[in-house]
């Protein structure tokens, strides 16, 4: 026989899970034995008289239920992150499209600029060189 002070608080997993669910409910209803008011894994552990590690390591469904109550369930968080990712991908695609359009405009403007710079060089040469005489083109009158 194990002395009373050396006995462990061992319970079958089903009973422990039931205790944890009840502890969660008591916190939610405001009827705790420990004065807990905020739903957290630590609060549920204290209310049930177990460690937080026990919940994390052996009762992942309870941990998930606690996170759901907190609005932080891994499934809900994953879904939110997935929606955020989809939105960011759409933005990224729109930005890539805009960049391509802007690059095409820049290339077109660069081409126009080269033509204008060449015309400018020719006109400056005409202004500065007295030997160059502008010829007027004769258009047939119709």
C-alpha atoms as a printed R data frame, in Angstrom:
    type eleno elety resid chain resno       x      y        z
1   ATOM     1    CA   UNK     A     1   0.000  0.000    0.000
2   ATOM     2    CA   UNK     A     2   1.326  3.473   -0.968
3   ATOM     3    CA   UNK     A     3   1.284  6.012    1.878
4   ATOM     4    CA   UNK     A     4  -1.392  8.723    1.500
5   ATOM     5    CA   UNK     A     5   1.165 11.540    0.955
6   ATOM     6    CA   UNK     A     6   2.945  9.532   -1.782
7   ATOM     7    CA   UNK     A     7  -0.193  8.539   -3.712
8   ATOM     8    CA   UNK     A     8  -0.508  9.960   -7.206
9   ATOM     9    CA   UNK     A     9  -3.672 11.541   -8.467
10  ATOM    10    CA   UNK     A    10  -4.081  8.930  -11.212
11  ATOM    11    CA   UNK     A    11  -7.467  8.615  -12.894
12  ATOM    12    CA   UNK     A    12  -8.516  6.792  -16.045
13  ATOM    13    CA   UNK     A    13  -8.234  9.001  -19.130
14  ATOM    14    CA   UNK     A    14 -12.012  9.115  -19.662
15  ATOM    15    CA   UNK     A    15 -12.603 10.322  -16.090
16  ATOM    16    CA   UNK     A    16  -9.824 12.912  -16.385
17  ATOM    17    CA   UNK     A    17 -11.240 14.149  -19.687
18  ATOM    18    CA   UNK     A    18 -14.677 14.478  -18.076
19  ATOM    19    CA   UNK     A    19 -13.107 16.436  -15.165
20  ATOM    20    CA   UNK     A    20 -11.399 18.771  -17.634
21  ATOM    21    CA   UNK     A    21 -14.630 19.350  -19.585
22  ATOM    22    CA   UNK     A    22 -16.467 20.082  -16.345
23  ATOM    23    CA   UNK     A    23 -13.717 22.464  -15.250
24  ATOM    24    CA   UNK     A    24 -14.033 24.290  -18.581
25  ATOM    25    CA   UNK     A    25 -17.811 24.506  -18.179
26  ATOM    26    CA   UNK     A    26 -17.527 25.806  -14.608
27  ATOM    27    CA   UNK     A    27 -15.211 28.591  -15.780
28  ATOM    28    CA   UNK     A    28 -17.551 29.455  -18.646
29  ATOM    29    CA   UNK     A    29 -20.569 29.550  -16.285
30  ATOM    30    CA   UNK     A    30 -18.709 31.519  -13.620
31  ATOM    31    CA   UNK     A    31 -19.083 28.727  -11.035
32  ATOM    32    CA   UNK     A    32 -15.448 27.881  -10.360
33  ATOM    33    CA   UNK     A    33 -14.009 26.491   -7.173
34  ATOM    34    CA   UNK     A    34 -10.725 28.335   -7.709
35  ATOM    35    CA   UNK     A    35 -12.041 31.783   -8.632
36  ATOM    36    CA   UNK     A    36 -10.937 31.494  -12.266
37  ATOM    37    CA   UNK     A    37 -12.821 33.843  -14.564
38  ATOM    38    CA   UNK     A    38 -10.855 33.790  -17.808
39  ATOM    39    CA   UNK     A    39 -10.834 30.682  -19.993
40  ATOM    40    CA   UNK     A    40  -7.242 29.605  -20.491
41  ATOM    41    CA   UNK     A    41  -5.484 26.255  -20.495
42  ATOM    42    CA   UNK     A    42  -3.786 27.218  -17.230
43  ATOM    43    CA   UNK     A    43  -7.125 28.178  -15.648
44  ATOM    44    CA   UNK     A    44  -8.757 24.899  -16.697
45  ATOM    45    CA   UNK     A    45  -5.739 22.994  -15.399
46  ATOM    46    CA   UNK     A    46  -5.938 24.768  -12.015
47  ATOM    47    CA   UNK     A    47  -9.693 24.237  -11.834
48  ATOM    48    CA   UNK     A    48  -9.282 20.516  -12.597
49  ATOM    49    CA   UNK     A    49  -6.243 20.165  -10.330
50  ATOM    50    CA   UNK     A    50  -3.837 19.072  -13.065
51  ATOM    51    CA   UNK     A    51  -0.847 20.553  -14.864
52  ATOM    52    CA   UNK     A    52  -1.072 22.478  -18.105
53  ATOM    53    CA   UNK     A    53   1.418 19.985  -19.559
54  ATOM    54    CA   UNK     A    54  -1.071 17.179  -18.946
55  ATOM    55    CA   UNK     A    55  -3.671 19.024  -21.036
56  ATOM    56    CA   UNK     A    56  -1.196 19.881  -23.792
57  ATOM    57    CA   UNK     A    57   0.384 16.420  -23.931
58  ATOM    58    CA   UNK     A    58  -2.527 14.075  -23.308
59  ATOM    59    CA   UNK     A    59  -5.772 15.945  -24.001
60  ATOM    60    CA   UNK     A    60  -5.338 17.842  -27.286
61  ATOM    61    CA   UNK     A    61  -9.115 17.867  -27.848
62  ATOM    62    CA   UNK     A    62  -9.596 19.676  -24.557
63  ATOM    63    CA   UNK     A    63  -6.825 22.136  -25.445
64  ATOM    64    CA   UNK     A    64  -8.512 22.742  -28.803
65  ATOM    65    CA   UNK     A    65 -11.902 23.231  -27.090
66  ATOM    66    CA   UNK     A    66 -10.312 25.831  -24.798
67  ATOM    67    CA   UNK     A    67  -8.771 27.615  -27.789
68  ATOM    68    CA   UNK     A    68 -12.148 27.597  -29.560
69  ATOM    69    CA   UNK     A    69 -13.743 29.271  -26.539
70  ATOM    70    CA   UNK     A    70 -10.923 31.826  -26.655
71  ATOM    71    CA   UNK     A    71 -11.559 32.299  -30.376
72  ATOM    72    CA   UNK     A    72  -8.068 30.989  -31.098
73  ATOM    73    CA   UNK     A    73  -8.713 27.454  -32.227
74  ATOM    74    CA   UNK     A    74  -6.000 26.174  -34.490
75  ATOM    75    CA   UNK     A    75  -8.604 25.261  -37.113
76  ATOM    76    CA   UNK     A    76 -10.204 28.719  -36.958
77  ATOM    77    CA   UNK     A    77  -6.804 30.399  -36.953
78  ATOM    78    CA   UNK     A    78  -5.712 28.245  -39.889
79  ATOM    79    CA   UNK     A    79  -8.872 29.173  -41.811
80  ATOM    80    CA   UNK     A    80  -8.353 32.884  -41.127
81  ATOM    81    CA   UNK     A    81  -4.712 32.621  -42.191
82  ATOM    82    CA   UNK     A    82  -5.765 30.730  -45.335
83  ATOM    83    CA   UNK     A    83  -8.253 33.488  -46.221
84  ATOM    84    CA   UNK     A    84  -5.589 36.130  -45.542
85  ATOM    85    CA   UNK     A    85  -3.157 34.230  -47.762
86  ATOM    86    CA   UNK     A    86  -5.692 34.033  -50.605
87  ATOM    87    CA   UNK     A    87  -6.358 37.784  -50.302
88  ATOM    88    CA   UNK     A    88  -2.623 38.560  -50.306
89  ATOM    89    CA   UNK     A    89  -2.076 36.337  -53.349
90  ATOM    90    CA   UNK     A    90  -4.824 38.220  -55.215
91  ATOM    91    CA   UNK     A    91  -3.208 41.544  -54.268
92  ATOM    92    CA   UNK     A    92   0.179 40.216  -55.346
93  ATOM    93    CA   UNK     A    93  -1.201 39.090  -58.707
94  ATOM    94    CA   UNK     A    94  -2.801 42.515  -59.230
95  ATOM    95    CA   UNK     A    95   0.493 44.223  -58.340
96  ATOM    96    CA   UNK     A    96   2.410 41.976  -60.744
97  ATOM    97    CA   UNK     A    97  -0.094 42.851  -63.497
98  ATOM    98    CA   UNK     A    98   0.247 46.560  -62.718
99  ATOM    99    CA   UNK     A    99   4.059 46.287  -62.757
100 ATOM   100    CA   UNK     A   100   3.955 44.616  -66.190
101 ATOM   101    CA   UNK     A   101   1.660 47.349  -67.538
102 ATOM   102    CA   UNK     A   102   3.898 50.066  -66.086
103 ATOM   103    CA   UNK     A   103   7.008 48.434  -67.555
104 ATOM   104    CA   UNK     A   104   5.356 48.389  -70.977
105 ATOM   105    CA   UNK     A   105   4.470 52.093  -70.603
106 ATOM   106    CA   UNK     A   106   8.028 52.930  -69.492
107 ATOM   107    CA   UNK     A   107   9.451 51.072  -72.503
108 ATOM   108    CA   UNK     A   108   7.060 52.926  -74.817
109 ATOM   109    CA   UNK     A   109   7.936 56.284  -73.238
110 ATOM   110    CA   UNK     A   110  11.651 55.488  -73.474
111 ATOM   111    CA   UNK     A   111  11.215 54.818  -77.183
112 ATOM   112    CA   UNK     A   112   9.299 58.071  -77.703
113 ATOM   113    CA   UNK     A   113  11.939 59.903  -75.656
114 ATOM   114    CA   UNK     A   114  14.749 58.554  -77.876
115 ATOM   115    CA   UNK     A   115  12.921 59.762  -80.997
116 ATOM   116    CA   UNK     A   116  12.359 63.195  -79.444
117 ATOM   117    CA   UNK     A   117  15.976 63.464  -78.316
118 ATOM   118    CA   UNK     A   118  17.126 62.598  -81.836
119 ATOM   119    CA   UNK     A   119  14.750 65.202  -83.330
120 ATOM   120    CA   UNK     A   120  16.061 67.688  -80.772
121 ATOM   121    CA   UNK     A   121  19.676 67.012  -81.818
122 ATOM   122    CA   UNK     A   122  18.758 67.560  -85.472
123 ATOM   123    CA   UNK     A   123  16.913 70.798  -84.709
124 ATOM   124    CA   UNK     A   124  19.755 72.120  -82.554
125 ATOM   125    CA   UNK     A   125  22.188 71.301  -85.327
126 ATOM   126    CA   UNK     A   126  20.032 73.246  -87.798
127 ATOM   127    CA   UNK     A   127  19.897 76.252  -85.485
128 ATOM   128    CA   UNK     A   128  23.633 76.285  -84.837
129 ATOM   129    CA   UNK     A   129  24.921 75.576  -88.341
130 ATOM   130    CA   UNK     A   130  24.591 78.439  -90.872
131 ATOM   131    CA   UNK     A   131  25.356 76.039  -93.726
132 ATOM   132    CA   UNK     A   132  22.166 74.095  -93.206
133 ATOM   133    CA   UNK     A   133  19.303 75.536  -95.126
134 ATOM   134    CA   UNK     A   134  15.809 74.253  -94.619
135 ATOM   135    CA   UNK     A   135  14.230 73.072  -97.798
136 ATOM   136    CA   UNK     A   136  10.555 73.446  -98.159
137 ATOM   137    CA   UNK     A   137   8.829 70.554  -99.687
138 ATOM   138    CA   UNK     A   138   6.694 71.231 -102.664
139 ATOM   139    CA   UNK     A   139   3.363 69.645 -102.432
140 ATOM   140    CA   UNK     A   140   1.306 69.348 -105.547
141 ATOM   141    CA   UNK     A   141  -1.767 71.509 -105.365
142 ATOM   142    CA   UNK     A   142  -4.915 69.576 -105.833
